[in-house]
Amino acid sequence: GDVYKRQIQANQENLQWLDDKNSQLTEKKATIQEQLTVVTRNLNELQASNPAFTLKFRDPEPNFDRRKVKGRVFSLFEVKEQKFIKALEAIAGGKLYNVVVDNEMTSKLLLKKDCFSGISIIFIPNNKIVPQEIPQDKVDLIRRIAEDNQGEARPAYELIKYDQNLKNTMQYVFGNTVVCSTMELAKKIAFNPRTRCKCVTLEGDVVDPSGTLTGGYMNAQTSIIQKYQNYRVTFNQYEIRNKELKEIDSQIEQLRQESETKNQQKNDLEIKLHQLNLYKQKVKESSVGRIQERIEGLQKQIVELNQQKGRLQEMREKCRNDLEELQQEQTQFTAQSQSGGLNVKFLQDRSKKLKKEMDEIQKEIAKLRTDLRDSIAESRNSEEIAVQNEEKKKKIYLTKEKLKGEVDLSLIHISEPTRLLSISYAVFCLKKKKLSNMLYLAS
């Protein structure tokens, strides 16, 4: 029963912990749902104001692998630093809206099936497009020129992050163009006979080796790259919140299952404990239970009787000591009688002493009788013990009466001044007889 109770207590503590954990996760879930609602609203607003962010088309054939269509160029890269957005926008221009596909067969199939519903689309087959990469020796020279002029100049395709499988496409869109930190540096690189390449400043001004300069004010809010960067950040937040929400839902479900298991275990333990209590009650009410109670009662009586036995043994030892003293006195009486030195005063003193000892013996007998009476009451179900105690009780009574008569008789004879020797011998015999009876009772 105690084992079941401890298991139930431990199970209850586990359930409490699961409830607390579930409450924490529920609160966290509510917070994430609020954040997700805000992010979803922002994402929908960005998609509504920029339809180009969502590339919609029909499958040209059954089981078409939509991964072959990579997406528009502006959605396939990330700008490493915010300051390069205007320059990259000026370099790529309309190519940012081109649709990148894996190969020319895919582009032909999409065009043939009119999958974009009549919308004019320019495809870039990634496997066929020719990249426009600046030779490495020219890149090194451009960097030295920038360092000499305390500026910065780098190929445009080095300023973005993209999937390396799309390297051909990115070098086609941004290739053969250098982004310079200042207009002066852009002119020196564009018009240098050894470098001669198109340069663009951070503000989006273009310097062409042919001698033309184009540029002007560019509103960053209208930049498709900037807009999509913002959209990507919002979309990433949306993905993160969705992932967190799914993880919390998974944890809550796991806690729910654990809680159900713990509740089932608790119910099973409570049922077992109840069955055990019923079984104990049934055993207690049965004959076996009564026998068990009887055995326990007898065991208690045995302990008490053993304690009483110890007291009687102590009394027997005391009587033995008294007997030895009387034997010594007997020897003294004999010696005195032979020498004629015995007198009445000595006998009277001895009589008083014996009477005092007799009173003490009377008290001991009364105590012994009380102990025996208690023993009889506690062991009334045992006939053998009852009979023995009754016999002892009778013997004590007879012994008391006999001793009382003998003591009274002895005291009367002591008052006579004659027959001194016989009187002292009678007193001695009386005490010796009393001790013998006590030893018999104690044994």
Buried (B, 14 or more C-beta within 10 A) or exposed (E): EEEBEEBBEBBEEBBEEBEEBBEEBEEBBEEBEEBBEEBBEBBEEBBEEBEBBEBEBEBBEEEBEEEBBBEBBBBBBEBEEEEBBBBBBBBBEEBBBBBBBBEBEBBBBBEEBEBBEEEEBEBBBBEEBEBBBBEEEBBEBBBEBBEEBEBBBBBBBEBBEBEEEBBBBBBBBBBBBBBBBBBEBBBBBBBBEEBBBBBBBBBBBBBBBEEEEEBEEBEEEEBBBBBBBBBBEBBEBBEBBBEBBEEBEEBBEEBEEBBEEBEEBBEBBBEBBEEEEEEEEEEEEEEEBEEEEEEEEEEEBEEEBEEBEEEBEEBBEBBBEBBEEBEEBBEEBEEBBEEEEBEBEBBEEBBEEBEEBBEEBBEBBEEBBEBBEEBBEBBEEBEEBBEBBEEBBEEBEEBBEBBEEBBEEBBEBBEEEEEBBEBBBBBBBBBBBBBEBBBEBBE
